[in-house]
């Protein structure tokens, strides 16, 4: 179960209830007690309690429960309505809000609601719950005349700021550790606390306060660091025009050499990009623009003959789109011919004929970006260095951008680049694979699926999953990373649907761990050559994690061998069970529950509905253990156990008695009958049953 | 064919959790956030089982069960009530109007699995 997802849904829901509660409570005070109003409040607290319990926020459910009780007492007239009660209820809503914040921070904030619970139980506030309000007041900085700073110094500044952000995130993890320590201390010193030791109690509350203060300071630092980081990053922004101005000259030269006429139009020159980003996309843009003139735009005669204006038009357009910048290059040339690209690619050895034929027309046009496809080398910078075309892939990967290419024969070609606003910070999806954490830039992940191995199909020798009538080829992250297939092939698999250059791929991972803002760090020299990895980051808990190169995965994805996940799953299913257990109970619910618990943990289970039935089943087959109820019609579990002990072939069969009879006398009877263990039926104690079964079988 | 189950609860988080649980258990789930909405679904759809909350706005669990039991589509469909209600009188009232069983929130997947197997007889 992915908890974070449910917590998020719960928080949204709880916010509504919280608002309704606060309004309602205040209305009670203003307008007096009304049955309708009370019922509304009761329903809100009741739903809050139920939902909180379901998402395992027990403390929050507890507060809601106490609120519900208090409101019920008001309704029945057991409690007299007073403004004190209003205070208590309002403070309780604050506590709920604090617990919601705690749930969202996944334990990052420590909240103590003991006093609130006490207040709700007693109906009045013991101490003042006033809280100091600390709100920062930033005075606006005055604009100064500009100064010059070298790019190098700006880069250093940005890097340092990145480090500060990382430290701040690490502090969050430290704080969680402190809270955990505190909890450990609480549980191991519980007895001392009960002894009403005042100095110990005040020591503890000082510590809680300290942790809370630390949290507040840390958050403050975080906001400020983030703000400074943002401002520093802005210092590095350059308008697109700085790149496109260079283009115009070289494009005109190229067009003239090829005797073509081209109008080059740039829109959105003012769009600002990070300097590094600009450096990274410049070769891509130049490559695409050169291609457009070289292969896209026809010569003037051809154009006129096909009814087009004499001069071709190439448009480069940039615009902001949410947290992305979109750069589009469009030409009105002859378009890309998939057939020609196929044959050229084969001729130049980019791929073999069979693979080329298997590719769809939409996919085949992307081959123009493959190294080796084009023989022309463009001079892209002043140093005169020719840049190989694989820069398209590696640079795109470096900026965590995405690219799509569309073309229509005779009409033109359009390339769309989507770039994140910042190269250094992005939202990453954390996944676990083989015990390690990896980060995927979130914008490459279309969705995460949970699939059963039974849903995996085979198409043309590849394993695929179907999603909305489309087949998505399936790969496994652990296979790419050449990990041992440690991941257990369970009945539910987590598959990320990745999308890159308009292609999709399903990627099997062990589990997803949620989203996190990550700061990109360069890989050290030793790691530079790592395959499928584009960088690293330090996670909130201080541990490093590698950032997966989605571009690499796609580049290699086509050639992977089939996964055989389904086969492996079926093999797993047929593996020997851990043992054969006979479950005896006259209640269908109990025996089905016990059967489910045991089967989920790989035991083979046979059920019997009575003592006689059990003896029949024991005659018919061999068992490693028996679990039996006591009170059954005809023959009790004790009698059954005695009979089992008397039989030659079952003399040593371990027997567990599971019963709602909790007295020592019954336990003694069970042991006398020859049972090895006696478990009292609780509400739901699968752990105890499993532990006992495991101990007795091994 | 996967068995179809209708879940009725005013809490989106409860619906989300139950939907995922049922999905994992191989059932097909539909959802409604109150009794009235559920009745509308019941007019045009057939379900193998209904899981309903007790306390809900617009139409609560008891009125819903009473209404559903009179609908031709739903007369013999087993209804499981899942609620955090602790008031025994209320629970007894719910049992009177014809629910198959009462489950207390929070419910674990294995509990739900068991109850569904027992109630659906599979």
Contacts between the chains, C-beta under 8 A, distances in Angstrom:
chain1	res1	chain2	res2	distance
A	1	B	17	7.4
A	1	B	20	6.8
A	1	B	109	7.7
A	5	B	16	7.3
A	6	B	13	5.4
A	6	B	16	5.8
A	6	B	17	5.6
A	7	B	13	8.0
A	9	B	12	5.2
A	9	B	13	4.5
A	9	B	16	5.1
A	10	B	11	8.0
A	10	B	12	7.9
A	10	B	13	3.8
A	12	B	12	7.2
A	13	B	11	5.9
A	13	B	12	5.0
A	13	B	13	5.6
A	43	B	55	5.7
A	43	B	57	6.6
A	46	B	55	4.9
A	46	B	84	6.9
A	46	B	85	7.9
A	47	B	10	5.9
A	47	B	11	5.4
A	47	B	55	6.6
A	49	B	84	5.5
A	50	B	11	6.4
A	50	B	14	6.6
A	50	B	53	7.3
A	50	B	55	7.8
A	50	B	83	6.8
A	50	B	84	3.8
A	50	B	105	4.7
A	51	B	11	4.0
A	51	B	13	4.8
A	51	B	14	5.3
A	53	B	84	6.1
A	53	B	105	5.2
A	53	B	106	4.2
A	54	B	11	7.5
A	54	B	13	6.4
A	54	B	14	5.0
A	54	B	17	5.4
A	54	B	105	5.7
A	54	B	106	4.7
A	54	B	107	7.5
A	55	B	13	5.4
A	55	B	17	7.0
A	56	B	106	7.1
A	450	B	23	7.8
A	450	B	24	7.9
A	491	B	24	7.9
A	492	B	24	6.3
A	588	B	118	5.3
A	589	B	114	6.4
A	589	B	115	7.1
A	589	B	118	5.3
A	592	B	114	4.7
A	592	B	117	5.4
A	592	B	118	5.4
A	593	B	110	7.1
A	593	B	111	7.1
A	593	B	114	4.3
A	596	B	110	5.3
A	596	B	113	5.6
A	596	B	114	5.3
A	596	B	117	7.6
A	597	B	110	6.1
A	600	B	110	6.6
A	684	B	108	6.3
A	684	B	111	6.4
A	686	B	110	6.6
